[in-house]
């Protein structure tokens, strides 16, 4: 299945605010039910296992309502792992009031080098073309101390069919249109590995994992300033 890149409605500045909120709430449910939260949780568990760390400052990029990292944090707390999360999105109306949040461009993060232990994103990578994805990863590595975590979809014909089947669960037409566009724009694991391995200049290594219901996790590791990373 060839990758097809088309702009999503939620990326447009003309999307009505009521539809933005409805679509973001759809995404919250999708992430809770269909592997989004679990994927981020497992990526953080992998970093915790490799580093021995139990507390992480996290920058969640393209965070929207920030539910993925919030719920993952609650689940990880039962295992003694705590998160201190800052949300970032390019549009203020995408961010949930009450969360610690910053409005900024993901390709030009307004932070000093090594400001966070981890930089994480969920359902963001497929919005970027390969050169933009490499640029984002390098920028995220710059402001991270340990690693960059990418939680995204896997492009597959069956995944497209599952999106159609899930239309009744989506309250916003934006979610239905963008859901199909997202799967068609998504990368497959080999493409993600190639982009990160060749484009992420400061990554010491890249790990790709497959997760429930066509989810993919990627970790771009950086030499950890806070502790040594044990060999995997």
N, C-alpha and C positions, 0 to 999 in steps of 0.2 A: 504494500500500500504506500503510494507516494505521498510525501508531506505536501500539504497545501496550506499556504499561509494567507489568511484573510483576517482583516481587522474584526475584533469582537466589539459588540455594542457597548459592553461595560467599560471598554477602553476609551470610548468616545466621550468628549465633553458635552455632547448634546443629549446624553441619556437622561431621561427625566428622573429627578431625585426619588420619587416613589418607586420607580422600577429598579433603581440602584439598590435601595434598601431591600426590596423583595428578593432581588437576585442574590445579594450578599447573604441573606438569611437562607436561601436555597443552598448556597455553597456551604454554609455552616452545617446544615443537615447532611449534605452529601459527604462532607469530611468526617462527620461523626459516624455515619452508618457504613461507609464504603471504603474505609482504609486510610483516609487522609491523616487523621489523628494518630492512628497506629503506626503509620510509616514514620512520621516525625519522631514519635516516642522511641521507636527502635533505632533510629539514627542517633539520637542523643544517648541512648543506652550503649550503643557501640562506642561512641566517643568516651563516655564515662568508663567503660571497661578498658579501653586502650590507654587512657590517661591516668586513671585512678582518682579523678576529680569527682566531687559530689555536689558542687555548686557551679553554675554557669551563668554568666551574663550573656543574654541573647538579644541580637537585633533581628527582628522578624520583618523581612522586606516584603512589600506588596501585601501587607498584613490584612487589609480589609478590617473586619471586626475582631481579628486577632484570636479567634476561637481555637484554632489548631494548636498554637503554642500554649494557650491558657489551659485547655483540657489535658494536653500532654503533660503539662507541668503538674496538674493535680494528680494524674496517674503516677508520674515518676516520684512524687513526694512519698508515696507508699513504699518506695524502694530506697528512700533516703537520698534521692537526687532532687535538688531544688534549682529553680530557674528564676532569674531576674530579667524580665522581658521588656524590651522597648519596641513598640510597633512603628513601622514606617510605611507610608503610602504616598503616592504622588498627588492624590486628591483628598482634601480634608474630609469631604462628605463620605468617603469610604471608611473612615476610621470611627470606631465606637467611642463615644464620649465616656470619660472616666478612665480610659486606659492611658498609660504613659505613651505618648505618640509624637512622631515628628513627620512633617510633610516635606518630602524631598524626592529627588530623582535617584532611582536605584543605580544609575550608571555614573553618578557623581555624588557619592555618599558624603554628607557634611560632618564627618568625624575624623579625628586624628588616627594615625596608625595604631593598631592594636587596642582599639577602644572597647572591644567586646571579646569574650571568649569564643563565641560562635556567632556566625551570621547564617540565618536560616530563611528559606522561602518555600512556600507551598503553592502549587498551581500558578507559578509565575514564569518558569523557564520557557515554557512553550510559547509565551508571548514574544519571545526574543528570537531574532534571527541568529544564526551561528556566530557571527562576529560580535553581535551584541551580547550573546550569552557568555562568550569568552571575556568580553570587556567587563560585564557584571561580576563574573567570578573573580577576576583579578582585583577589581575594586573591593569586593567583599573580603577577599583574602588580605588585602591591605589593612582593613579595619578590624580584622579578627586576630586572635592570638592562637587559636587551635585549629579550626576547620570551618569550611563552608558546607552547609547541608542543603541539598536540593531535593525536594519532594515533588514529584510531577507524574503526569500521565504517561502511559505507553500507547503509542499509535498502533491500532490493530483493527481490522474490519469487524471483528466480533465486538470490540469496544464501541464502535459506532452503533451497532445494533442494540447494545445495552443502553446507550443513551436514549435512543428512540423508545425503548421499553420503559425507561424511567421518566418519560414525559409527565405521566400523571402525578409524580411526586414533586414536580417543579411548579411553583405558584406563579412564576414570572415567565413571560414569553422570552425575555432576555436570556434567562437560564437555558431555555430549550435551544435557541439559536446559537448562543455562545458555547453551549455544551458540545454540540456537533462540531463547531469550528475548533474548539480546544483539542478534541481528539485528533482531528485532521491536521492540526498544527504541531501536535506533540512529536517528540523524538522517540526513537527506539533505543534500547540500552547501548548498542554498538555506536550509534551516532553520538550519544551523550558522552561516552567514554572518549571518542575521538576528539570531540570539541574541547573537553576539559583537559585531556592529556596534552594536546598540541597548543591550546590557546591559553590555558591557565599557567602563566609563566612562573609564578611563585609557589605553585602546588608541589609538594614533595612526592605525593602519590594520589591516585584517584581510585576510589572504590565504588562499584555499582552493584546494587542489589534489587531484586524483584520482590514485590509485595502484593498483598491481596487485591484482586479485582483490577488488574492492569495499572498498578502503581509502581513507580520506580523511585529508588532512593540513590542519591549520589553524595559521596563525601569527598571533597577536595581538601586534603590535609595540608596543614602548614606547620613548620617547626614551632612547637608550642613553647611560648616564653614562660608560662607559669609552672610547668612541670615537664619532665621528659615523657614522650609518648613511647609506651612499650611496643615492641615489634608485634605485629598481628600474626 
